[in-house]
Amino acid sequence: MKIRTIIGIFLLLIVTINSSSGTTKPITGTSDEIQQQLAKEKKKTDRHAKKANKKAYKHYWNMQSKTVKKSIKRNKKRQKKKARKMG
């Protein structure tokens, strides 16, 4: 089940990367206009990437069993404790 989940997330990431690399129209205008357009497109792609990552994260955790979730939570807590002692 873990392998299937990892493969699913990997495929989702590939799809999101390919969908964002579509054709873009050429940017024309003054320097300020170009900067504004680039910032606008960057914001749009960032929003889509964030949404896709959130969806993949949610899907991953929905696929996990209750015992796996508990185990991961305990390991995370143990790692935090260990890091506090070291630093």
C-alpha positions as CSV (number, residue, x, y, z in Angstrom):
1,M,0.0,0.0,0.0
2,K,2.9,2.4,0.7
3,I,4.4,1.8,-2.7
4,R,1.1,2.5,-4.4
5,T,0.7,5.7,-2.4
6,I,4.2,6.9,-3.3
7,I,3.7,6.1,-7.0
8,G,0.4,8.0,-6.9
9,I,2.0,11.1,-5.4
10,F,4.8,10.9,-7.9
11,L,2.4,10.7,-10.8
12,L,0.4,13.6,-9.5
13,L,3.5,15.7,-9.3
14,I,4.5,14.8,-12.9
15,V,1.0,15.8,-14.1
16,T,1.2,19.2,-12.3
17,I,4.6,19.9,-13.7
18,N,3.5,19.1,-17.2
19,S,0.3,21.0,-17.0
20,S,2.1,24.2,-15.9
21,S,4.6,24.0,-18.8
22,G,2.0,24.8,-21.4
23,T,2.3,27.5,-24.1
24,T,2.6,31.0,-22.9
25,K,1.9,34.1,-24.9
26,P,4.8,36.5,-25.6
27,I,5.1,39.4,-23.2
28,T,5.3,42.9,-24.8
29,G,5.3,46.4,-23.3
30,T,7.4,48.6,-21.1
31,S,9.7,47.3,-18.4
32,D,7.2,48.0,-15.6
33,E,4.4,46.3,-17.5
34,I,6.6,43.3,-18.2
35,Q,7.5,43.1,-14.5
36,Q,3.8,43.2,-13.5
37,Q,2.8,40.5,-16.0
38,L,5.7,38.3,-14.8
39,A,4.7,38.8,-11.2
40,K,1.1,38.0,-12.0
41,E,2.0,34.8,-13.8
42,K,4.3,33.7,-11.0
43,K,1.6,34.3,-8.5
44,K,-0.8,32.2,-10.6
45,T,1.6,29.3,-11.0
46,D,2.5,29.4,-7.3
47,R,-1.2,29.3,-6.4
48,H,-1.7,26.2,-8.6
49,A,1.4,24.5,-7.3
50,K,0.3,25.1,-3.7
51,K,-3.2,23.8,-4.4
52,A,-1.8,20.6,-6.1
53,N,0.6,20.0,-3.2
54,K,-2.1,20.4,-0.7
55,K,-4.3,18.0,-2.6
56,A,-1.5,15.4,-2.8
57,Y,-0.7,15.8,0.9
58,K,-4.4,15.3,1.8
59,H,-4.7,12.3,-0.5
60,Y,-1.5,10.7,1.0
61,W,-2.8,11.0,4.6
62,N,-6.3,9.7,3.6
63,M,-4.6,6.6,2.2
64,Q,-2.7,5.8,5.5
65,S,-4.2,3.6,8.2
66,K,-4.7,4.7,11.7
67,T,-1.8,2.8,13.1
68,V,0.6,4.3,10.5
69,K,-0.6,7.8,11.3
70,K,0.1,7.1,15.0
71,S,3.5,5.7,14.3
72,I,4.5,8.7,12.2
73,K,3.2,11.1,14.8
74,R,5.3,9.3,17.5
75,N,8.4,9.3,15.4
76,K,8.0,13.0,14.6
77,K,7.6,13.7,18.3
78,R,10.7,11.6,19.1
79,Q,12.7,13.4,16.5
80,K,11.7,16.8,17.9
81,K,12.8,15.7,21.4
82,K,16.1,14.5,20.1
83,A,16.7,17.7,18.2
84,R,16.0,19.8,21.3
85,K,18.5,17.8,23.4
86,M,21.1,18.2,20.7
87,G,20.7,21.9,20.2
